[in-house]
Amino acid sequence: MVIQGRKITPADIHLIKQLLADHPSWNRTRLSRELCKKWQWLRPDGQQLKDMACRTLLLKLERTGYIELPPRQGLSVNGFRKRSSTLVPHSTKDICCSLKTLLPLKIVQVTPKSDDHPLFNCLLSHYHYLGHRTTVGENMKYLVRDCDNRPLACLLFGSAAWKTAPRDRFIGWDCRKREANLSCLTNNMRFLILPWVKVPHLASHILSLISRRICNDWTTKYNHPIHLLETFVDRTRFLGTCYRAANWILAGQTQGRSRNDRDRTIQVPPKDVYVYPLIKNFRKRLCYDA
């Protein structure tokens, strides 16, 4: 079986059970880190362990009955992450004007240590219809301000979907090639124009600016490039107009199933799948079979 993009064999299950038996004092974090070391399961930069992905993998194995993890030794970190973000004071005064009066826009890369991080979390949590809890794995956060330094928009890019037929057909992926090259994609998980900002063409202009810089930002942060952007647009809520205006390509539609729909019983609204190649020879790069 494949969990978190990793093939799990009976030998892997045996190794986990052996570690649990030999080290009963280990907590879940220690277990995931030691397992990553034994598997040499590293992020694409080759420097950091994929311990968050490993912890998720262990939880999924426990839920399916393959292993039994030790009890939690403290409060779940995710319990704190799922709380609504603290409200950060900000202006909600209407911004209704032409795009040119706001230029040049300032694209600020947001990191956990930056001053804009609390504001970014606050805006997404309170004004995006999906909210914002936490982001696991490689990600990029941007806060967009106008020439007067007023916040206009937030964008969050994170891990690409493990599998989606329209995108995979567009690229020309089979399972092996997707597994080898998925880290060269990123998903535009959140795109929020603040509700008091009413500026024609602003959204597509922001998408164009981001597409010109995100590969360099990603390479600087994670030591590897990305070649394609993707996003999923809820067809019951949005038309995808700004993505089309920014030259994103409609690759197809999802089947209206959740990623957690193992029994094919969970129905969710179908979504349009948009993609944006960042380089001309993206198919050749993304179909490289290591």
GIFENDA-V404903 format. One line per field, one symbol per residue. phi: phi as a letter, one per 20 degrees, with the letter a starting at -180 (. if undefined). A space follows every 10 residues. Layout:
phi = ???
This chain:
phi = .dclmdfddg ffffffffff ffcfefefff fffffgffel edfgfmddfe ffffffgfff fffenfccff gfeaffffff fefffffdgb fdfgdcaeff fefefdedfe cgeefefffg fffffecefe mbdbcdnfbb ccddcefeme fdbcccdbff gfbbgfffff fnedffffff cffedbdffc bcegfeeccg mfffffgfff ffdfffffff edmbecdbdc bcdffedcem gffffemfdf eqcfemcefe efeldedcgf cfddcbfecf effffedfdf
